[in-house]
Amino acid sequence: MKYLKGGKLGTIEENFITKLNKGDTFLFAGKALELVMIRDMTVYVRKGKPGRAVARWLGGKLPLSESLGLGVRKKLREVAENEPYDPEMKALMPIIDLQKKISRVASADELLIEIVTTRDGQHHFIYPFSGRLAHEGLGSLLAYRVSKKFRFRSV
């Protein structure tokens, strides 16, 4: 990826950039950048308007299969019902206890959504534990619907 006028910025994931449209603004290394074009495997950008960025999600990076997602949900149910844990779950209990303190542990039939506000704005983390395709589909659908309803502005 590089600026339209020449300066090189680095690399960006093809899976992310190909979902953007010309003129979309996104964050890269803390900089707001506007997508100008993609040509010969090079992404050309210019400085974007601060405070405007497209939604982004990481669901596509998590290699969680549907069957693994079901397994995670089963383990979450065991935690919620205080069932006896296997040795691996016992090793994870300090992390799960910390999650309980700062947020909550979703049960098998719940969708956990955490909202964090930082100096860069408000960030939403959604944990469906349903597999990669479901995560990508849900992320795309939510981003589309939110973009239709709101204009993104940094706080």
C-alpha positions as CSV (number, residue, x, y, z in Angstrom):
1,M,0.0,0.0,0.0
2,K,1.2,3.5,-0.8
3,Y,0.1,7.0,-1.1
4,L,-1.1,8.2,-4.5
5,K,1.8,10.6,-4.7
6,G,4.4,7.9,-4.0
7,G,5.2,7.3,-0.3
8,K,5.1,3.6,0.7
9,L,3.0,2.7,3.8
10,G,3.3,-1.1,4.2
11,T,1.1,-4.1,3.5
12,I,-2.6,-4.7,4.1
13,E,-4.7,-7.8,4.0
14,E,-6.3,-8.4,0.7
15,N,-9.4,-9.9,2.4
16,F,-10.0,-6.5,4.1
17,I,-9.2,-4.1,1.4
18,T,-11.2,-5.8,-1.3
19,K,-14.3,-5.3,0.7
20,L,-13.9,-1.5,0.6
21,N,-15.2,0.8,-2.1
22,K,-13.3,3.7,-3.8
23,G,-13.6,6.7,-1.4
24,D,-14.0,4.6,1.8
25,T,-12.0,5.8,4.7
26,F,-10.2,3.3,6.9
27,L,-7.6,3.3,9.7
28,F,-4.1,2.1,9.1
29,A,-1.3,2.5,11.7
30,G,-3.4,5.2,13.4
31,K,-3.9,7.2,10.2
32,A,-7.2,7.8,8.4
33,L,-6.7,6.9,4.8
34,E,-9.0,7.1,1.8
35,L,-9.0,4.3,-0.8
36,V,-8.3,5.8,-4.2
37,M,-7.7,2.6,-6.3
38,I,-6.2,-0.9,-6.4
39,R,-4.0,-1.6,-9.3
40,D,-1.5,-4.5,-9.9
41,M,-1.7,-5.7,-6.3
42,T,-1.0,-2.2,-5.0
43,V,-3.4,-0.2,-2.9
44,Y,-3.3,3.6,-3.6
45,V,-4.5,5.9,-0.8
46,R,-4.5,9.5,0.2
47,K,-5.1,11.1,3.6
48,G,-8.6,10.6,4.7
49,K,-10.9,12.9,6.7
50,P,-10.2,12.4,10.4
51,G,-13.2,11.0,12.3
52,R,-14.6,9.0,9.4
53,A,-13.8,5.3,9.1
54,V,-15.6,2.2,7.8
55,A,-16.5,-0.5,10.2
56,R,-14.0,-3.4,10.4
57,W,-14.3,-6.8,11.9
58,L,-11.9,-9.7,12.6
59,G,-14.4,-12.6,12.3
60,G,-12.7,-13.6,9.0
61,K,-9.4,-14.1,10.8
62,L,-10.7,-16.5,13.4
63,P,-10.4,-20.1,12.0
64,L,-13.4,-21.2,14.1
65,S,-15.3,-24.0,12.3
66,E,-18.9,-24.6,13.0
67,S,-18.1,-27.8,15.0
68,L,-15.4,-26.0,17.0
69,G,-17.9,-23.2,17.7
70,L,-20.4,-25.8,19.0
71,G,-17.7,-27.2,21.2
72,V,-16.9,-23.8,22.6
73,R,-20.6,-23.2,23.3
74,K,-20.8,-26.6,25.2
75,K,-17.8,-25.6,27.3
76,L,-19.4,-22.2,28.1
77,R,-22.6,-24.1,29.2
78,E,-20.4,-26.2,31.5
79,V,-18.9,-23.0,33.0
80,A,-22.4,-21.4,33.4
81,E,-23.8,-24.5,35.1
82,N,-20.7,-25.1,37.3
83,E,-20.3,-28.6,35.9
84,P,-17.1,-30.5,36.7
85,Y,-14.3,-29.4,34.4
86,D,-11.8,-31.4,32.5
87,P,-8.1,-30.5,33.1
88,E,-7.9,-28.1,30.2
89,M,-10.9,-26.1,31.5
90,K,-9.4,-26.0,35.0
91,A,-6.3,-24.5,33.5
92,L,-8.5,-21.8,31.8
93,M,-10.5,-20.9,34.9
94,P,-8.3,-17.9,35.9
95,I,-9.0,-16.4,32.5
96,I,-12.7,-17.2,32.7
97,D,-12.9,-15.8,36.2
98,L,-11.3,-12.6,35.0
99,Q,-13.8,-12.4,32.2
100,K,-16.6,-12.8,34.7
101,K,-15.2,-9.8,36.7
102,I,-14.8,-7.4,33.9
103,S,-17.7,-8.5,31.7
104,R,-19.6,-11.8,31.7
105,V,-19.2,-15.2,30.2
106,A,-21.9,-15.9,27.6
107,S,-23.9,-19.0,28.0
108,A,-24.3,-21.4,25.1
109,D,-27.5,-19.7,23.8
110,E,-26.3,-16.1,24.2
111,L,-24.5,-13.6,22.0
112,L,-21.9,-11.6,23.9
113,I,-21.5,-8.0,22.8
114,E,-18.9,-5.8,24.6
115,I,-18.6,-2.1,24.1
116,V,-15.4,-0.3,24.9
117,T,-14.8,3.4,24.7
118,T,-11.3,4.7,24.0
119,R,-9.9,8.0,22.9
120,D,-10.3,6.7,19.3
121,G,-14.0,6.2,19.8
122,Q,-16.4,3.4,20.6
123,H,-15.6,-0.2,19.7
124,H,-18.0,-3.1,19.6
125,F,-16.8,-6.7,20.1
126,I,-19.3,-9.4,19.2
127,Y,-18.7,-13.0,20.1
128,P,-21.1,-15.4,18.4
129,F,-19.0,-18.6,18.6
130,S,-20.7,-19.9,15.5
131,G,-17.9,-20.5,13.0
132,R,-16.0,-18.5,10.4
133,L,-18.7,-18.2,7.8
134,A,-21.3,-17.1,10.3
135,H,-18.9,-14.6,11.7
136,E,-18.1,-13.1,8.3
137,G,-21.7,-13.0,7.3
138,L,-22.8,-11.4,10.6
139,G,-20.0,-8.9,10.4
140,S,-20.8,-7.9,6.9
141,L,-24.5,-7.6,7.6
142,L,-24.1,-5.5,10.7
143,A,-21.6,-3.2,9.0
144,Y,-24.0,-2.7,6.1
145,R,-27.0,-2.0,8.3
146,V,-25.0,0.4,10.6
147,S,-23.5,2.2,7.6
148,K,-27.0,2.8,6.3
149,K,-28.3,4.2,9.6
150,F,-25.3,6.2,10.9
151,R,-22.3,8.3,9.8
152,F,-19.2,7.3,11.7
153,R,-17.5,10.0,13.7
154,S,-14.7,9.7,16.1
155,V,-15.2,10.8,19.7
